[in-house]
Amino acid sequence: MKEGARSPEGSGLFFLGSPTNMLVGGWWRMVKMDKLKLMRTAISLALRGEGRVSPNPMVGAVIYKNGKIVSRGWHHFFGAPHAEIDAIKKAKAPLNGSFMFVNLEPCCHWGKTPPCAPQIAAAGIKKVFVASRDPNPFVNGRGINYLRRKGVSVEVGIASDEARFINRGYFSVFERKKPWVILKEGVSLDGKIATKTGDSKWITGKTARIFAHYLRYVSDIIVVGGRTNRIDKPRLTPYLWMGKTHPLGYPARCVVTKKMPKPGCLENVDNSNRLIFAVSGKRPVKSGIKNSANFEIIRFSNLNNLLGQLARKGYNKVLLEGGGELAGSFFDEGLVDEIFFIYAPVVIGGKKAVSAVSGAGISVLKKAASFKNGSISRIEDNFVFHGLRDVHGNY
Ligand SMILES: NC(=O)c1ccc[n+]([C@@H]2O[C@H](COP(=O)([O-])OP(=O)(O)OC[C@H]3O[C@@H](n4cnc5c(N)ncnc54)[C@H](OP(=O)(O)O)[C@@H]3O)[C@@H](O)[C@H]2O)c1
């Protein structure tokens, strides 16, 4: 058996020293290539691009040869080389006969950078393990077919659920034509997000707020209701999270309202992050404010329509930051995919205090939005409930 040959197909066993070596050189090694572990390494490399690559997906690549990882790459930021090319360029020795693990199908079209599949074939990589096909119609199966035509073997599907999950916004936009929607709220034990006077600063602790800023950092656009914008005047930037900047100035910010904004409402257009006022209704109403590079007014007929518009603008992951009426509207239209409720050990009380979720609500319990894969974690004396809507089979 040749050095590095696979035996038998699918067993994951690779003989890295030949029998001749064993007899003459006195050593041989039989190493089991752990495909799942290597793909998970690729996925964790992909996550290094979190908050910086959108609307592109996060991608990581591992190159494995002679029983060890010989190179690692990832997509560092939007516009930078893709993970596969990063890994190929970083390799210090020829890659012929090696294996690549990558969480998303290599591309075969020109985008901001040259296509990856031809460079993988040219590098002599023998087999590519792909976690998931790319839903982008420019790629979807073409990258895999290109590699196979060039004699590179391809296996698809290792850790595909994990790979889809890290890029759930990207998959959502191609498969559902709308972004992935996450609702985050800081809540008292009795389900309130502000007192009857609108005071909400702060229900949760400082560390929980840093976590909330991390959620902002890894989102493409932050959305709040008109009243939250008027009362809190939030900056809606991840200023507590020490991340690097996104080349496109993400996350953008969006205020959902029924009212056309007036010049005085623009106090928070104070930095580079784009601000969108999404005004319900179709009639063109003059606002007296001109659209600019940093500011835009859009109209929407319903929230599903708004999400479609945000997807077309390149926002894959939406973070809803309340308040309760906005959250209720999204629940009423069945548009919340994931929640982070950060509970503080306080009781606010009062019929007129603001509830975490208002809107129209439901009349029978069996229609309640339920969540699966729920997890509870602790941040100092706050508790975070994280869950996904149980309608999602694939994420
Ligand atoms: N603890 C927390 O995590 C947290 C987070 C956010 C906010 N808050 C607090 O919550 C309070 C505000 O919450 P709230 O429930 O009263 O109000 P809200 O949800 O912030 O805003 C309600 C407003 O949003 C707009 N809106 C909502 N759904 C809409 C839809 N489907 N179409 C068009 N416009 C829509 C309307 O804006 P217009 O009125 O402009 O037409 C509506 O009046 C504040 O006191 C704030 O401090 C707390």
The ligand as an SDF file (V2000), in Angstrom:
LIG
                    3D

 48 52  0  0  0  0  0  0  0  0999 V2000
  -35.0450   45.3830   29.1030 N   0  0  0  0  0  0  0  0  0  0  0  0
  -34.8720   45.3250   27.7940 C   0  0  0  0  0  0  0  0  0  0  0  0
  -34.1790   44.4250   27.2810 O   0  0  0  0  0  0  0  0  0  0  0  0
  -35.4980   46.3710   26.9320 C   0  0  0  0  0  0  0  0  0  0  0  0
  -35.2250   46.3420   25.5650 C   0  0  0  0  0  0  0  0  0  0  0  0
  -35.8310   47.2950   24.7570 C   0  0  0  0  0  0  0  0  0  0  0  0
  -36.6910   48.2250   25.3040 C   0  0  0  0  0  0  0  0  0  0  0  0
  -36.9260   48.2320   26.6350 N   0  0  0  0  0  0  0  0  0  0  0  0
  -37.8670   49.1780   27.2130 C   0  0  0  0  0  0  0  0  0  0  0  0
  -39.1510   48.8840   26.6540 O   0  0  0  0  0  0  0  0  0  0  0  0
  -39.8960   50.0730   26.5800 C   0  0  0  0  0  0  0  0  0  0  0  0
  -40.4810   50.1860   25.1880 C   0  0  0  0  0  0  0  0  0  0  0  0
  -41.1740   49.0090   24.8390 O   0  0  0  0  0  0  0  0  0  0  0  0
  -42.6410   49.0830   24.2280 P   0  0  0  0  0  0  0  0  0  0  0  0
  -43.1800   47.7190   24.1930 O   0  0  0  0  0  0  0  0  0  0  0  0
  -43.4070   50.1220   24.9570 O   0  0  0  0  0  0  0  0  0  0  0  0
  -42.4000   49.6870   22.7840 O   0  0  0  0  0  0  0  0  0  0  0  0
  -41.4820   49.2170   21.5740 P   0  0  0  0  0  0  0  0  0  0  0  0
  -41.7550   47.7990   21.2380 O   0  0  0  0  0  0  0  0  0  0  0  0
  -40.0870   49.6430   21.7820 O   0  0  0  0  0  0  0  0  0  0  0  0
  -42.0280   50.1600   20.4630 O   0  0  0  0  0  0  0  0  0  0  0  0
  -43.3550   50.0860   20.0340 C   0  0  0  0  0  0  0  0  0  0  0  0
  -43.4050   50.8670   18.7930 C   0  0  0  0  0  0  0  0  0  0  0  0
  -42.6740   50.1730   17.7720 O   0  0  0  0  0  0  0  0  0  0  0  0
  -43.2760   50.3720   16.5310 C   0  0  0  0  0  0  0  0  0  0  0  0
  -43.8060   49.1010   16.0720 N   0  0  0  0  0  0  0  0  0  0  0  0
  -43.8540   47.9240   16.7330 C   0  0  0  0  0  0  0  0  0  0  0  0
  -44.3520   46.9840   15.9320 N   0  0  0  0  0  0  0  0  0  0  0  0
  -44.6120   47.5740   14.7500 C   0  0  0  0  0  0  0  0  0  0  0  0
  -45.1140   47.1230   13.5140 C   0  0  0  0  0  0  0  0  0  0  0  0
  -45.4770   45.8450   13.3260 N   0  0  0  0  0  0  0  0  0  0  0  0
  -45.2500   48.0000   12.5010 N   0  0  0  0  0  0  0  0  0  0  0  0
  -44.8910   49.2960   12.6680 C   0  0  0  0  0  0  0  0  0  0  0  0
  -44.3900   49.7900   13.8110 N   0  0  0  0  0  0  0  0  0  0  0  0
  -44.2570   48.9220   14.8250 C   0  0  0  0  0  0  0  0  0  0  0  0
  -44.3410   51.4240   16.7790 C   0  0  0  0  0  0  0  0  0  0  0  0
  -43.5820   52.6270   16.7080 O   0  0  0  0  0  0  0  0  0  0  0  0
  -44.1200   54.1300   16.6540 P   0  0  0  0  0  0  0  0  0  0  0  0
  -44.7440   54.4100   17.9770 O   0  0  0  0  0  0  0  0  0  0  0  0
  -42.8720   54.9300   16.4380 O   0  0  0  0  0  0  0  0  0  0  0  0
  -45.0680   54.1880   15.4980 O   0  0  0  0  0  0  0  0  0  0  0  0
  -44.7640   51.0950   18.1800 C   0  0  0  0  0  0  0  0  0  0  0  0
  -45.4510   52.1410   18.8290 O   0  0  0  0  0  0  0  0  0  0  0  0
  -38.9810   51.2100   26.9260 C   0  0  0  0  0  0  0  0  0  0  0  0
  -39.2500   51.6120   28.2270 O   0  0  0  0  0  0  0  0  0  0  0  0
  -37.5880   50.5950   26.8530 C   0  0  0  0  0  0  0  0  0  0  0  0
  -36.7290   51.2020   27.7820 O   0  0  0  0  0  0  0  0  0  0  0  0
  -36.3530   47.3230   27.4640 C   0  0  0  0  0  0  0  0  0  0  0  0
  1  2  1  0
  2  3  2  0
  2  4  1  0
  4  5  1  0
  4 48  2  0
  5  6  2  0
  6  7  1  0
  7  8  2  0
  8  9  1  0
  8 48  1  0
  9 10  1  0
  9 46  1  0
 10 11  1  0
 11 12  1  0
 11 44  1  0
 12 13  1  0
 13 14  1  0
 14 15  2  0
 14 16  1  0
 14 17  1  0
 17 18  1  0
 18 19  2  0
 18 20  1  0
 18 21  1  0
 21 22  1  0
 22 23  1  0
 23 24  1  0
 23 42  1  0
 24 25  1  0
 25 26  1  0
 25 36  1  0
 26 27  1  0
 26 35  1  0
 27 28  2  0
 28 29  1  0
 29 30  1  0
 29 35  2  0
 30 31  1  0
 30 32  2  0
 32 33  1  0
 33 34  2  0
 34 35  1  0
 36 37  1  0
 36 42  1  0
 37 38  1  0
 38 39  2  0
 38 40  1  0
 38 41  1  0
 42 43  1  0
 44 45  1  0
 44 46  1  0
 46 47  1  0
M  CHG  2   8   1  16  -1
M  END
$$$$
